[in-house]
Protein backbone atom coordinates (compact mmCIF):
# COMPACT_ATOMS: atom_id res chain seq x y z
CA UNK A 1 0.00 0.00 0.00
CA UNK A 2 1.38 3.38 -1.02
CA UNK A 3 -0.36 6.73 -0.96
CA UNK A 4 1.43 9.56 -2.74
CA UNK A 5 1.40 12.73 -0.67
CA UNK A 6 3.68 14.85 -2.88
CA UNK A 7 5.28 13.96 -6.21
CA UNK A 8 7.75 16.25 -7.91
CA UNK A 9 8.25 15.52 -11.58
CA UNK A 10 8.07 17.57 -14.80
CA UNK A 11 4.41 16.74 -15.48
CA UNK A 12 2.87 17.53 -12.08
CA UNK A 13 1.86 20.94 -10.71
CA UNK A 14 4.36 22.41 -8.29
CA UNK A 15 2.65 23.55 -5.09
CA UNK A 16 4.60 26.18 -3.17
CA UNK A 17 6.19 25.16 0.14
CA UNK A 18 6.85 27.97 2.62
CA UNK A 19 10.33 28.58 4.06
CA UNK A 20 10.58 29.22 7.81
CA UNK A 21 14.25 29.86 8.57
CA UNK A 22 16.01 31.10 11.69
CA UNK A 23 15.45 34.70 10.54
CA UNK A 24 12.19 34.38 12.46
CA UNK A 25 14.35 34.43 15.59
CA UNK A 26 17.10 36.84 14.52
CA UNK A 27 19.32 34.42 12.58
CA UNK A 28 20.57 34.92 9.03
CA UNK A 29 20.19 31.45 7.48
CA UNK A 30 18.14 31.29 4.28
CA UNK A 31 16.54 28.62 2.12
CA UNK A 32 14.32 28.01 -0.87
CA UNK A 33 12.22 25.19 -2.26
CA UNK A 34 12.03 25.21 -6.04
CA UNK A 35 11.70 22.95 -9.05
CA UNK A 36 14.97 21.66 -10.49
CA UNK A 37 15.79 21.45 -14.19
CA UNK A 38 14.75 17.76 -14.19
CA UNK A 39 11.43 18.53 -12.49
CA UNK A 40 12.15 17.42 -8.94
CA UNK A 41 12.06 19.75 -5.94
CA UNK A 42 15.16 21.07 -4.25
CA UNK A 43 15.40 22.32 -0.67
CA UNK A 44 18.52 24.49 -0.82
CA UNK A 45 20.12 27.22 1.17
CA UNK A 46 22.83 28.22 3.58
CA UNK A 47 22.87 27.64 7.32
CA UNK A 48 24.53 30.29 9.45
CA UNK A 49 25.21 30.13 13.17
CA UNK A 50 25.37 33.93 13.43
CA UNK A 51 22.95 35.66 15.84
CA UNK A 52 22.18 32.30 17.53
CA UNK A 53 20.82 30.93 14.25
CA UNK A 54 21.36 27.52 12.79
CA UNK A 55 18.34 26.15 10.97
CA UNK A 56 16.41 26.26 7.71
CA UNK A 57 13.04 24.66 7.09
CA UNK A 58 10.33 24.51 4.48
CA UNK A 59 6.70 23.50 5.09
CA UNK A 60 4.29 21.83 2.71
CA UNK A 61 0.81 23.05 1.91
CA UNK A 62 -1.90 21.27 3.91
CA UNK A 63 -2.44 17.66 2.95
CA UNK A 64 -5.55 17.18 0.81
CA UNK A 65 -6.69 14.17 2.84
CA UNK A 66 -6.06 12.33 6.11
CA UNK A 67 -3.27 9.79 6.40
CA UNK A 68 -4.90 6.41 6.95
CA UNK A 69 -3.66 2.85 6.70
CA UNK A 70 0.05 3.61 6.77
CA UNK A 71 2.83 2.94 9.24
CA UNK A 72 5.58 5.15 7.82
CA UNK A 73 6.47 8.07 5.58
CA UNK A 74 8.80 7.25 2.71
CA UNK A 75 10.87 9.83 0.86
CA UNK A 76 12.74 9.48 -2.43
CA UNK A 77 15.60 11.93 -2.03
CA UNK A 78 19.13 12.78 -3.13
CA UNK A 79 21.17 14.35 -0.37
CA UNK A 80 24.49 16.04 0.09
CA UNK A 81 25.75 14.03 3.07
CA UNK A 82 24.09 16.22 5.71
CA UNK A 83 21.45 15.14 8.22
CA UNK A 84 17.89 16.33 7.66
CA UNK A 85 14.67 16.05 9.66
CA UNK A 86 11.15 15.32 8.50
CA UNK A 87 8.57 17.08 10.70
CA UNK A 88 4.89 16.20 10.98
CA UNK A 89 2.41 18.94 11.92
CA UNK A 90 -1.12 18.76 13.33
CA UNK A 91 -3.69 21.45 14.10
CA UNK A 92 -3.64 20.65 17.83
CA UNK A 93 0.10 21.13 18.46
CA UNK A 94 1.36 24.41 19.91
CA UNK A 95 3.46 26.72 17.68
CA UNK A 96 7.04 25.48 17.37
CA UNK A 97 5.98 21.91 18.11
CA UNK A 98 6.11 18.97 15.71
CA UNK A 99 6.87 15.27 15.51
CA UNK A 100 10.39 14.84 14.14
CA UNK A 101 12.52 12.09 12.67
CA UNK A 102 16.08 12.56 11.41
CA UNK A 103 17.55 10.96 8.30
CA UNK A 104 20.91 11.17 6.55
CA UNK A 105 20.79 10.18 2.89
CA UNK A 106 24.16 9.54 1.25
CA UNK A 107 25.58 12.30 -0.92
CA UNK A 108 24.83 12.27 -4.62
CA UNK A 109 22.58 9.23 -5.01
CA UNK A 110 18.82 8.79 -5.12
CA UNK A 111 17.59 6.67 -2.21
CA UNK A 112 14.33 5.71 -0.58
CA UNK A 113 14.22 6.67 3.09
CA UNK A 114 11.50 5.06 5.20
CA UNK A 115 10.61 6.74 8.49
CA UNK A 116 8.24 4.69 10.68
CA UNK A 117 5.77 6.73 12.72
CA UNK A 118 7.11 4.94 15.82
CA UNK A 119 10.50 6.69 15.28
CA UNK A 120 9.09 10.23 15.40
CA UNK A 121 9.69 12.26 18.58
CA UNK A 122 7.56 15.14 19.82
CA UNK A 123 9.74 18.28 19.87
CA UNK A 124 9.12 21.93 20.77
CA UNK A 125 11.63 24.53 19.59
CA UNK A 126 14.30 21.83 19.23
CA UNK A 127 13.77 20.27 22.67
CA UNK A 128 12.06 16.99 23.47
CA UNK A 129 8.48 17.73 24.55
CA UNK A 130 7.38 14.56 26.28
CA UNK A 131 6.18 11.24 25.00
CA UNK A 132 3.26 11.31 22.64
CA UNK A 133 2.89 8.90 19.75
CA UNK A 134 2.02 10.25 16.32
CA UNK A 135 -1.60 9.93 15.28
CA UNK A 136 -1.16 9.79 11.48
CA UNK A 137 -4.80 10.72 10.91
CA UNK A 138 -4.16 14.08 12.64
CA UNK A 139 -1.20 15.06 10.43
CA UNK A 140 -2.07 18.11 8.33
CA UNK A 141 1.32 19.05 6.81
CA UNK A 142 4.98 18.05 6.68
CA UNK A 143 8.17 20.04 6.67
CA UNK A 144 11.84 19.49 5.97
CA UNK A 145 14.43 20.85 8.37
CA UNK A 146 18.21 21.13 8.45
CA UNK A 147 19.53 21.95 11.93
CA UNK A 148 22.74 19.96 12.25
CA UNK A 149 24.79 22.86 13.68
CA UNK A 150 27.00 22.90 10.57
CA UNK A 151 27.45 26.20 8.77
CA UNK A 152 27.37 26.27 5.01
CA UNK A 153 25.39 25.40 1.93
CA UNK A 154 23.01 22.47 1.78
CA UNK A 155 20.89 20.81 -0.91
CA UNK A 156 18.30 18.05 -0.62
CA UNK A 157 16.45 17.02 -3.77
CA UNK A 158 13.02 15.44 -3.34
CA UNK A 159 11.19 13.35 -5.92
CA UNK A 160 8.36 11.94 -3.80
CA UNK A 161 6.82 11.77 -0.33
CA UNK A 162 4.50 8.82 0.30
CA UNK A 163 2.57 7.11 3.07
CA UNK A 164 3.56 3.45 3.19
CA UNK A 165 2.39 0.38 5.06
CA UNK A 166 5.86 -1.17 5.25
CA UNK A 167 8.20 0.53 7.72
CA UNK A 168 10.64 -2.38 7.83
CA UNK A 169 12.95 -1.14 5.05
CA UNK A 170 16.40 0.05 6.08
CA UNK A 171 17.01 3.80 6.27
Phi, psi and omega per residue, in radians:
X1 nan 2.191 3.077
X2 -2.367 2.375 3.048
X3 -2.191 2.034 3.138
X4 -1.277 2.191 3.083
X5 -1.659 -0.813 3.099
X6 -2.505 2.299 3.073
X7 -2.226 2.271 -3.129
X8 -2.040 1.809 3.100
X9 -2.576 2.925 -3.029
X10 -1.025 -0.423 -3.011
X11 -1.826 0.241 3.101
X12 -2.037 2.597 3.082
X13 -1.079 2.594 -3.109
X14 -1.872 1.778 3.133
X15 -1.363 2.387 -3.118
X16 -1.237 2.354 2.988
X17 -1.803 2.540 -3.030
X18 -1.758 2.145 3.056
X19 -1.203 2.580 3.035
X20 -2.533 1.476 -3.046
X21 -1.658 3.111 -3.090
X22 -1.165 -0.102 3.028
X23 -1.022 -0.418 3.075
X24 -1.084 -0.372 -3.085
X25 -2.127 0.338 3.096
X26 1.733 -0.110 3.128
X27 -1.331 3.101 -3.101
X28 -2.186 0.242 3.069
X29 -1.197 2.693 3.130
X30 -2.566 2.636 -3.128
X31 -2.591 2.935 3.058
X32 -2.532 2.868 3.083
X33 -2.403 1.905 -3.013
X34 -2.496 2.827 3.096
X35 -1.273 2.412 3.084
X36 -1.526 3.021 3.139
X37 -1.058 -0.544 3.133
X38 -1.597 0.113 3.013
X39 1.696 -0.148 3.097
X40 -1.368 3.113 3.062
X41 -1.788 2.611 3.085
X42 -2.283 2.187 3.003
X43 -1.677 1.882 -3.038
X44 -2.297 2.745 3.057
X45 2.917 -2.777 -3.119
X46 -2.464 2.170 3.103
X47 -1.592 2.311 3.074
X48 -2.165 2.481 3.090
X49 -1.664 0.038 3.110
X50 -1.090 2.624 3.095
X51 0.949 0.619 -3.132
X52 1.095 0.504 3.095
X53 -1.472 -2.867 3.075
X54 2.478 0.310 3.083
X55 -2.596 2.689 2.992
X56 -2.341 2.499 3.087
X57 -2.585 2.825 3.092
X58 -2.529 2.320 -3.039
X59 -1.961 2.444 3.132
X60 -1.273 2.832 2.900
X61 -1.148 2.895 3.096
X62 -1.025 2.493 3.085
X63 -1.129 2.462 -3.120
X64 -1.273 -0.338 -3.141
X65 -2.618 2.892 -3.137
X66 -1.234 2.633 3.054
X67 -1.493 2.002 3.122
X68 -2.336 2.515 3.033
X69 1.446 0.090 -3.125
X70 -1.969 2.797 3.133
X71 -2.080 -0.063 -3.069
X72 -2.797 2.830 2.971
X73 -1.863 2.307 3.096
X74 -1.997 2.433 3.113
X75 -2.125 2.440 2.938
X76 -1.874 1.949 -2.993
X77 -2.395 2.815 2.964
X78 -2.243 2.037 -3.053
X79 -1.743 -2.988 -3.134
X80 -2.180 0.238 -3.134
X81 1.662 -0.117 3.119
X82 -1.520 2.924 3.090
X83 -1.689 2.328 -3.137
X84 -2.102 2.945 3.122
X85 -2.300 2.360 2.964
X86 -1.717 2.254 -3.135
X87 -1.973 2.460 3.080
X88 -1.963 2.305 -3.083
X89 -2.026 2.538 3.040
X90 -2.284 2.856 3.134
X91 -1.240 -0.373 -3.054
X92 -1.584 -0.175 -3.135
X93 -1.382 2.549 3.086
X94 -1.160 2.737 3.069
X95 -0.959 2.477 -3.132
X96 1.402 0.079 -3.098
X97 -1.989 2.397 3.077
X98 -2.787 2.887 2.995
X99 -1.563 2.285 -3.022
X100 -2.248 2.538 3.056
X101 -2.496 2.220 -3.106
X102 -1.527 2.640 3.054
X103 -2.623 2.637 -3.090
X104 -2.330 1.468 3.127
X105 -1.215 2.559 3.126
X106 -1.130 2.703 -3.120
X107 -1.235 2.331 2.931
X108 1.399 0.046 3.127
X109 -2.283 2.516 3.101
X110 -1.305 2.260 3.124
X111 -2.412 2.783 3.019
X112 -1.776 2.157 3.134
X113 -1.933 2.163 -3.129
X114 -1.939 2.141 -3.093
X115 -2.044 1.741 3.138
X116 -1.101 2.493 3.109
X117 -0.976 -0.552 -3.139
X118 -1.124 -0.337 -3.127
X119 -1.551 -0.144 -3.114
X120 -1.376 2.496 -3.111
X121 -2.087 2.396 3.097
X122 -1.314 2.147 -3.086
X123 -2.264 2.567 3.053
X124 -2.306 2.054 -3.103
X125 0.855 0.792 3.060
X126 1.411 0.028 3.134
X127 -2.026 2.504 3.101
X128 -0.998 2.358 -3.046
X129 -2.094 0.740 3.105
X130 1.659 -3.051 -3.123
X131 -1.934 2.063 3.131
X132 -2.697 1.939 -3.112
X133 -1.155 2.633 3.103
X134 -1.204 2.329 2.945
X135 -1.781 1.732 -3.066
X136 -0.953 -0.551 -3.117
X137 -1.210 -0.261 3.133
X138 -1.634 -0.140 -3.103
X139 -1.209 2.233 -3.115
X140 -1.952 -0.344 -3.129
X141 -2.818 2.866 3.058
X142 -2.195 2.819 3.013
X143 -2.528 2.764 3.041
X144 -1.903 2.483 -3.056
X145 -2.429 2.418 2.934
X146 -2.122 2.086 -3.097
X147 -2.612 0.843 -3.033
X148 -1.599 0.234 3.121
X149 1.042 0.472 3.066
X150 -1.987 2.154 3.098
X151 -1.297 2.641 3.016
X152 2.151 3.127 -3.089
X153 -1.229 2.645 3.057
X154 -2.486 2.762 3.084
X155 -2.729 2.143 3.070
X156 -2.211 2.022 3.075
X157 -1.575 2.478 -3.099
X158 -2.228 2.229 3.077
X159 -1.775 -0.598 -3.031
X160 -2.816 2.569 3.002
X161 -2.237 2.164 -3.083
X162 -2.325 2.732 2.942
X163 -1.625 2.297 -3.101
X164 -2.298 2.684 -3.134
X165 -1.609 -0.105 -3.050
X166 -2.058 1.649 -3.141
X167 -1.458 -0.008 -2.982
X168 -1.360 -0.038 -3.126
X169 -1.294 2.561 3.134
X170 -1.171 2.643 3.124
X171 -1.648 nan nan
